[in-house]
Structure formats: C-alpha cells, structure tokens
C-alpha cells in the first residue's frame, strides 16, 4: 500500500487493486485497507484528496457494510 507522502500520483494505478483487496477473505486484510484509507483521508494533500475522494469513500462504505467483523464496521464510521 502507498502510505508515503507525495506518493498520490501512484494511487490511480493502485485503486483497482485496493478495491479487490477490500473484498479479501481475510478480515485482517480488510481491516488494514480501512486503516490505510483512513490514513490517506487524514494526511493526503487536498488536491489529491479531491481527485480520489469518491474511490476512498466507496472503500469506507464497504467497510461500514462489513458483515463479519464489527471492528471493521466501527473503524469505517
């Protein structure tokens, strides 16, 4: 996952993979996706955030709807 500052230019290529990872069978992997998305939403520069906001919000909504693990759902809210 891309969590370094100023690495947002690579996020466009990573979004499709991130969407697949968000639906992984492992709940630990799904929790890490939510953790990384939360980090991006709070640390990404505003111009990049505007560009990727809809994709990141969809990933958070996926976490809110988590059927198996309340921790993921709670962290997504």
Residue frames as qw, qx, qy, qz and C-alpha x, y, z in Angstrom:
[[0.000, 0.888, 0.460, 0.000, 0.00, 0.00, 0.00],
 [0.376, 0.475, -0.022, 0.795, 1.12, 3.52, -0.73],
 [0.432, -0.805, -0.384, 0.134, 1.31, 5.45, 2.53],
 [0.528, -0.197, 0.006, 0.826, 4.24, 7.77, 1.88],
 [0.121, 0.795, 0.169, -0.570, 3.73, 11.49, 1.50],
 [0.259, 0.668, -0.367, -0.593, 3.63, 12.75, -2.10],
 [0.203, -0.101, 0.938, 0.261, 3.02, 9.24, -3.45],
 [0.518, 0.452, 0.467, -0.556, -0.52, 10.10, -4.50],
 [0.420, 0.541, -0.448, -0.575, 0.40, 10.07, -8.19],
 [0.181, 0.188, -0.956, -0.132, 0.66, 6.27, -7.95],
 [0.395, 0.147, 0.699, -0.578, -2.70, 5.87, -6.27],
 [0.642, 0.392, -0.135, -0.645, -4.60, 5.93, -9.55],
 [0.534, 0.321, -0.763, -0.172, -2.87, 2.70, -10.55],
 [0.087, 0.105, -0.902, 0.409, -3.41, 1.15, -7.11],
 [0.529, 0.002, 0.253, -0.810, -7.15, 1.85, -6.72],
 [0.801, 0.093, -0.406, -0.429, -8.33, -1.20, -8.73],
 [0.559, 0.131, -0.771, 0.274, -6.07, -3.50, -6.69],
 [0.090, -0.118, 0.583, -0.798, -7.20, -1.84, -3.48],
 [0.682, -0.028, -0.035, -0.730, -10.83, -2.48, -4.37],
 [0.803, 0.067, -0.580, -0.120, -10.07, -6.19, -4.80],
 [0.359, 0.163, -0.720, 0.570, -8.12, -6.23, -1.54],
 [0.360, -0.182, 0.320, -0.857, -11.05, -4.64, 0.29],
 [0.855, -0.025, -0.090, -0.511, -13.04, -7.78, -0.52],
 [0.337, 0.386, -0.847, 0.141, -10.35, -10.21, 0.61],
 [0.744, -0.342, -0.551, -0.163, -11.46, -13.25, 2.59],
 [0.563, -0.149, -0.521, 0.624, -9.15, -12.35, 5.47],
 [0.228, -0.909, -0.344, -0.061, -10.68, -9.91, 7.92],
 [0.544, -0.580, 0.079, 0.601, -7.19, -8.71, 8.88],
 [0.380, 0.139, 0.463, 0.789, -6.56, -7.66, 5.29],
 [0.045, -0.742, -0.518, -0.423, -9.91, -5.85, 5.11],
 [0.441, -0.831, -0.213, 0.265, -9.12, -4.07, 8.39],
 [0.519, -0.324, 0.238, 0.754, -5.76, -2.93, 7.01],
 [0.228, 0.475, 0.515, 0.676, -7.48, -1.49, 3.92],
 [0.245, -0.875, -0.382, -0.168, -9.71, 0.62, 6.17],
 [0.574, -0.652, -0.011, 0.496, -6.70, 1.70, 8.24],
 [0.462, -0.031, 0.376, 0.802, -4.80, 2.81, 5.14],
 [0.061, 0.658, 0.514, 0.548, -7.82, 4.62, 3.68],
 [0.395, -0.867, -0.282, 0.116, -8.29, 6.42, 6.98],
 [0.559, -0.444, 0.157, 0.682, -4.63, 7.48, 6.90],
 [0.331, 0.272, 0.479, 0.766, -4.96, 8.77, 3.34],
 [0.104, -0.794, -0.495, -0.336, -8.11, 10.73, 4.12],
 [0.444, -0.865, -0.141, 0.188, -6.43, 12.48, 7.03],
 [0.532, -0.559, 0.302, 0.560, -2.96, 13.02, 5.54],
 [0.550, 0.363, 0.520, 0.543, -3.32, 13.41, 1.77],
 [0.075, -0.214, 0.064, 0.972, -2.92, 16.86, 0.24],
 [0.433, 0.469, 0.430, -0.639, -6.25, 18.48, -0.65],
 [0.460, 0.504, -0.410, -0.606, -5.83, 18.37, -4.44],
 [0.247, 0.170, -0.945, -0.129, -5.14, 14.64, -4.44],
 [0.207, 0.218, 0.816, -0.493, -7.91, 14.08, -1.95],
 [0.513, 0.468, 0.102, -0.712, -10.41, 15.76, -4.26],
 [0.435, 0.404, -0.675, -0.438, -9.25, 13.53, -7.13],
 [0.370, 0.060, -0.927, 0.009, -9.62, 10.24, -5.21],
 [0.351, -0.126, 0.496, -0.784, -12.35, 11.14, -2.73],
 [0.800, 0.055, -0.101, -0.588, -15.11, 9.11, -4.39],
 [0.738, 0.203, -0.643, 0.022, -12.99, 5.96, -4.57],
 [0.198, 0.207, -0.736, 0.614, -11.85, 6.28, -0.97],
 [0.503, -0.091, 0.320, -0.797, -15.38, 6.95, 0.28],
 [0.844, 0.084, -0.346, -0.401, -16.64, 3.84, -1.52],
 [0.566, 0.194, -0.745, 0.296, -13.96, 1.81, 0.24],
 [0.112, -0.151, 0.605, -0.773, -15.07, 3.24, 3.59],
 [0.708, -0.009, 0.028, -0.705, -18.69, 2.43, 2.81],
 [0.766, 0.149, -0.618, -0.097, -17.60, -1.11, 2.00],
 [0.298, 0.159, -0.755, 0.562, -16.09, -1.24, 5.50],
 [0.414, -0.108, 0.338, -0.838, -19.24, 0.14, 7.11],
 [0.835, 0.071, -0.167, -0.520, -21.22, -2.67, 5.48],
 [0.227, 0.383, -0.887, 0.123, -18.76, -5.30, 6.76],
 [0.785, -0.267, -0.306, -0.468, -20.93, -8.33, 7.55],
 [0.850, -0.087, -0.492, 0.167, -18.50, -10.40, 9.61],
 [0.587, -0.147, -0.382, 0.699, -16.45, -8.14, 11.84],
 [0.155, -0.922, -0.354, 0.026, -17.83, -5.23, 13.85],
 [0.497, -0.576, 0.117, 0.638, -14.34, -3.76, 14.38],
 [0.343, 0.127, 0.514, 0.776, -14.05, -3.04, 10.66],
 [0.043, -0.734, -0.572, -0.364, -17.52, -1.53, 10.52],
 [0.394, -0.842, -0.241, 0.280, -16.87, 0.61, 13.60],
 [0.482, -0.392, 0.247, 0.744, -13.49, 1.86, 12.32],
 [0.275, 0.346, 0.582, 0.683, -15.08, 2.78, 8.97],
 [0.121, -0.852, -0.487, -0.152, -17.62, 5.08, 10.59]]
